[in-house]
Amino acid sequence: MNGRTRIVLADDHAILREMLAEHLAREPDMEVIAVVASAEAALSVALAESPALVVLDIDMPGLSPFSAACTIRDRLAATRVVFLSAYLRDNYIRQALEAHAAGYLVKDETPEAIVRSLRHVARGHTAFSAAVRARMSVGREAVSLGKEHEARLALLTPRELETLRYLASGLSRKAIARTMDISHKTVEQHCQHLMQKLDIHDRVGLARFAIREGLLEP
């Protein structure tokens, strides 16, 4: 047992977490000490056991995985957090970096690649999937979301965000005007501002952006 990397794995999808746990269990230098279905459960085990790694799915009910990561960072200096997600979203990447995560891996990677990345993190390095790295900017002092992706949603007013959600859900501009109780002309202005600020120039592109950034989630 000595020298093995102790890991807590949290994912609310049973098949995925068990599959990854099985791959990790085959590795002679790794030990999965807990497989749980929520960030809250992962945090509880981490605080009790002080593992080397905590692997957190991002899209889990209950306690935010980002909040759990921040608590782990503050209370367990030697424990490193890696996010594992099916979603590649700017706001998720930003929150992961703000939580000082040691990695952000996407689930379309092979289990073998994920295991290699976790081993890399356990050795003191960081591990970000290629698609995540493409959105990041490495500076002298820190790693951050690339400027072309940074705070794009922050550029939008609350009414523009609301308009974007309705557009992505499939409402016509006339229906949006009725729903928001504003004029059709105002909706057109909101749409024009959305396209200018996001540098997206058609409705399909706006809808894809909204879906990718999780704006249609309940």
Contacts in CASP RR format, 6 or more apart in sequence:
PFRMAT RR
TARGET T0000
AUTHOR 0000-0000-0000
METHOD contacts of the structure
MODEL  1
MNGRTRIVLADDHAILREMLAEHLAREPDMEVIAVVASAEAALSVALAES
PALVVLDIDMPGLSPFSAACTIRDRLAATRVVFLSAYLRDNYIRQALEAH
AAGYLVKDETPEAIVRSLRHVARGHTAFSAAVRARMSVGREAVSLGKEHE
ARLALLTPRELETLRYLASGLSRKAIARTMDISHKTVEQHCQHLMQKLDI
HDRVGLARFAIREGLLEP
1 31 0 8 1.000
3 29 0 8 1.000
4 28 0 8 1.000
4 29 0 8 1.000
4 30 0 8 1.000
4 31 0 8 1.000
5 29 0 8 1.000
5 30 0 8 1.000
5 31 0 8 1.000
5 52 0 8 1.000
5 53 0 8 1.000
5 118 0 8 1.000
5 119 0 8 1.000
5 122 0 8 1.000
6 31 0 8 1.000
6 33 0 8 1.000
6 49 0 8 1.000
6 51 0 8 1.000
6 52 0 8 1.000
6 53 0 8 1.000
7 24 0 8 1.000
7 30 0 8 1.000
7 31 0 8 1.000
7 32 0 8 1.000
7 33 0 8 1.000
7 51 0 8 1.000
7 52 0 8 1.000
7 53 0 8 1.000
7 54 0 8 1.000
7 55 0 8 1.000
7 118 0 8 1.000
8 32 0 8 1.000
8 33 0 8 1.000
8 34 0 8 1.000
8 36 0 8 1.000
8 42 0 8 1.000
8 45 0 8 1.000
8 46 0 8 1.000
8 49 0 8 1.000
8 51 0 8 1.000
8 53 0 8 1.000
8 54 0 8 1.000
8 55 0 8 1.000
9 17 0 8 1.000
9 20 0 8 1.000
9 21 0 8 1.000
9 24 0 8 1.000
9 32 0 8 1.000
9 34 0 8 1.000
9 35 0 8 1.000
9 36 0 8 1.000
9 42 0 8 1.000
9 55 0 8 1.000
10 17 0 8 1.000
10 35 0 8 1.000
10 36 0 8 1.000
10 37 0 8 1.000
10 38 0 8 1.000
10 39 0 8 1.000
10 41 0 8 1.000
10 42 0 8 1.000
10 54 0 8 1.000
10 55 0 8 1.000
10 56 0 8 1.000
10 57 0 8 1.000
10 60 0 8 1.000
10 65 0 8 1.000
11 17 0 8 1.000
11 20 0 8 1.000
11 37 0 8 1.000
11 55 0 8 1.000
11 57 0 8 1.000
11 60 0 8 1.000
11 84 0 8 1.000
12 37 0 8 1.000
12 38 0 8 1.000
12 57 0 8 1.000
12 59 0 8 1.000
12 60 0 8 1.000
12 61 0 8 1.000
13 57 0 8 1.000
14 37 0 8 1.000
16 57 0 8 1.000
16 107 0 8 1.000
17 35 0 8 1.000
17 37 0 8 1.000
17 57 0 8 1.000
18 35 0 8 1.000
19 111 0 8 1.000
20 55 0 8 1.000
20 84 0 8 1.000
20 111 0 8 1.000
20 114 0 8 1.000
21 32 0 8 1.000
21 35 0 8 1.000
23 111 0 8 1.000
23 112 0 8 1.000
23 114 0 8 1.000
23 115 0 8 1.000
24 30 0 8 1.000
24 32 0 8 1.000
24 115 0 8 1.000
24 118 0 8 1.000
25 32 0 8 1.000
27 115 0 8 1.000
27 119 0 8 1.000
29 119 0 8 1.000
30 115 0 8 1.000
30 118 0 8 1.000
30 119 0 8 1.000
30 122 0 8 1.000
33 45 0 8 1.000
33 49 0 8 1.000
33 51 0 8 1.000
34 41 0 8 1.000
34 42 0 8 1.000
34 45 0 8 1.000
34 49 0 8 1.000
34 51 0 8 1.000
36 42 0 8 1.000
36 45 0 8 1.000
37 60 0 8 1.000
38 60 0 8 1.000
38 61 0 8 1.000
38 62 0 8 1.000
38 63 0 8 1.000
39 56 0 8 1.000
39 60 0 8 1.000
39 62 0 8 1.000
39 63 0 8 1.000
39 64 0 8 1.000
39 65 0 8 1.000
39 67 0 8 1.000
39 68 0 8 1.000
40 62 0 8 1.000
40 63 0 8 1.000
40 68 0 8 1.000
42 54 0 8 1.000
42 56 0 8 1.000
42 65 0 8 1.000
42 68 0 8 1.000
43 63 0 8 1.000
43 68 0 8 1.000
43 71 0 8 1.000
43 72 0 8 1.000
45 51 0 8 1.000
46 54 0 8 1.000
46 72 0 8 1.000
46 76 0 8 1.000
46 79 0 8 1.000
47 71 0 8 1.000
47 72 0 8 1.000
47 75 0 8 1.000
47 76 0 8 1.000
50 76 0 8 1.000
50 78 0 8 1.000
50 79 0 8 1.000
51 79 0 8 1.000
52 78 0 8 1.000
52 79 0 8 1.000
52 80 0 8 1.000
52 122 0 8 1.000
53 79 0 8 1.000
53 80 0 8 1.000
53 81 0 8 1.000
53 82 0 8 1.000
53 118 0 8 1.000
53 121 0 8 1.000
53 122 0 8 1.000
54 68 0 8 1.000
54 69 0 8 1.000
54 72 0 8 1.000
54 79 0 8 1.000
54 80 0 8 1.000
54 81 0 8 1.000
54 82 0 8 1.000
55 81 0 8 1.000
55 82 0 8 1.000
55 83 0 8 1.000
55 84 0 8 1.000
55 118 0 8 1.000
56 65 0 8 1.000
56 68 0 8 1.000
56 69 0 8 1.000
56 81 0 8 1.000
56 82 0 8 1.000
56 83 0 8 1.000
56 84 0 8 1.000
57 65 0 8 1.000
57 83 0 8 1.000
57 84 0 8 1.000
57 85 0 8 1.000
58 65 0 8 1.000
58 66 0 8 1.000
58 83 0 8 1.000
58 84 0 8 1.000
58 85 0 8 1.000
58 87 0 8 1.000
58 92 0 8 1.000
58 96 0 8 1.000
59 85 0 8 1.000
59 86 0 8 1.000
59 87 0 8 1.000
65 83 0 8 1.000
66 95 0 8 1.000
66 96 0 8 1.000
66 98 0 8 1.000
66 99 0 8 1.000
69 81 0 8 1.000
69 83 0 8 1.000
69 96 0 8 1.000
69 99 0 8 1.000
69 100 0 8 1.000
69 101 0 8 1.000
70 99 0 8 1.000
72 79 0 8 1.000
72 81 0 8 1.000
73 81 0 8 1.000
73 99 0 8 1.000
73 100 0 8 1.000
80 102 0 8 1.000
80 121 0 8 1.000
80 122 0 8 1.000
80 124 0 8 1.000
81 99 0 8 1.000
81 100 0 8 1.000
81 101 0 8 1.000
81 102 0 8 1.000
81 103 0 8 1.000
82 101 0 8 1.000
82 102 0 8 1.000
82 103 0 8 1.000
82 104 0 8 1.000
82 105 0 8 1.000
82 117 0 8 1.000
82 118 0 8 1.000
82 121 0 8 1.000
82 127 0 8 1.000
83 92 0 8 1.000
83 96 0 8 1.000
83 101 0 8 1.000
83 103 0 8 1.000
83 104 0 8 1.000
83 105 0 8 1.000
84 105 0 8 1.000
84 106 0 8 1.000
84 107 0 8 1.000
84 114 0 8 1.000
85 92 0 8 1.000
85 104 0 8 1.000
85 105 0 8 1.000
85 106 0 8 1.000
85 107 0 8 1.000
86 106 0 8 1.000
86 107 0 8 1.000
86 108 0 8 1.000
87 212 0 8 1.000
87 214 0 8 1.000
88 106 0 8 1.000
88 131 0 8 1.000
88 132 0 8 1.000
88 135 0 8 1.000
88 212 0 8 1.000
89 212 0 8 1.000
89 213 0 8 1.000
89 214 0 8 1.000
90 135 0 8 1.000
90 145 0 8 1.000
90 149 0 8 1.000
90 150 0 8 1.000
90 152 0 8 1.000
90 153 0 8 1.000
90 213 0 8 1.000
91 153 0 8 1.000
91 213 0 8 1.000
91 214 0 8 1.000
92 104 0 8 1.000
93 104 0 8 1.000
93 132 0 8 1.000
93 135 0 8 1.000
93 136 0 8 1.000
93 145 0 8 1.000
93 149 0 8 1.000
94 144 0 8 1.000
94 145 0 8 1.000
94 150 0 8 1.000
96 103 0 8 1.000
96 104 0 8 1.000
97 136 0 8 1.000
97 143 0 8 1.000
97 144 0 8 1.000
97 145 0 8 1.000
102 121 0 8 1.000
102 124 0 8 1.000
102 125 0 8 1.000
102 126 0 8 1.000
102 127 0 8 1.000
103 117 0 8 1.000
103 121 0 8 1.000
103 126 0 8 1.000
103 127 0 8 1.000
103 128 0 8 1.000
104 128 0 8 1.000
104 129 0 8 1.000
104 132 0 8 1.000
105 114 0 8 1.000
105 117 0 8 1.000
105 127 0 8 1.000
105 128 0 8 1.000
105 129 0 8 1.000
105 132 0 8 1.000
106 129 0 8 1.000
106 131 0 8 1.000
106 132 0 8 1.000
109 117 0 8 1.000
109 129 0 8 1.000
117 127 0 8 1.000
117 129 0 8 1.000
118 127 0 8 1.000
120 126 0 8 1.000
120 127 0 8 1.000
121 127 0 8 1.000
126 143 0 8 1.000
128 136 0 8 1.000
135 145 0 8 1.000
135 146 0 8 1.000
135 149 0 8 1.000
136 143 0 8 1.000
136 144 0 8 1.000
136 145 0 8 1.000
136 146 0 8 1.000
137 143 0 8 1.000
137 144 0 8 1.000
137 145 0 8 1.000
137 146 0 8 1.000
137 147 0 8 1.000
144 150 0 8 1.000
145 151 0 8 1.000
152 197 0 8 1.000
152 198 0 8 1.000
153 161 0 8 1.000
153 213 0 8 1.000
155 197 0 8 1.000
155 198 0 8 1.000
156 164 0 8 1.000
156 193 0 8 1.000
156 194 0 8 1.000
156 197 0 8 1.000
156 198 0 8 1.000
157 193 0 8 1.000
159 180 0 8 1.000
159 182 0 8 1.000
159 190 0 8 1.000
160 190 0 8 1.000
160 193 0 8 1.000
160 194 0 8 1.000
160 197 0 8 1.000
161 215 0 8 1.000
162 180 0 8 1.000
163 176 0 8 1.000
163 180 0 8 1.000
163 187 0 8 1.000
163 190 0 8 1.000
163 191 0 8 1.000
163 194 0 8 1.000
164 194 0 8 1.000
164 206 0 8 1.000
164 209 0 8 1.000
164 210 0 8 1.000
164 215 0 8 1.000
165 210 0 8 1.000
165 215 0 8 1.000
165 216 0 8 1.000
166 175 0 8 1.000
166 176 0 8 1.000
166 179 0 8 1.000
166 180 0 8 1.000
167 176 0 8 1.000
167 191 0 8 1.000
167 194 0 8 1.000
167 203 0 8 1.000
167 206 0 8 1.000
167 207 0 8 1.000
167 210 0 8 1.000
168 206 0 8 1.000
168 207 0 8 1.000
168 209 0 8 1.000
168 210 0 8 1.000
168 211 0 8 1.000
168 215 0 8 1.000
168 216 0 8 1.000
169 216 0 8 1.000
170 207 0 8 1.000
171 179 0 8 1.000
173 184 0 8 1.000
173 187 0 8 1.000
173 188 0 8 1.000
173 191 0 8 1.000
174 184 0 8 1.000
176 187 0 8 1.000
177 183 0 8 1.000
177 184 0 8 1.000
177 186 0 8 1.000
177 187 0 8 1.000
180 187 0 8 1.000
191 206 0 8 1.000
194 200 0 8 1.000
194 206 0 8 1.000
195 201 0 8 1.000
195 202 0 8 1.000
195 206 0 8 1.000
198 206 0 8 1.000
198 209 0 8 1.000
200 206 0 8 1.000
200 209 0 8 1.000
210 216 0 8 1.000
END
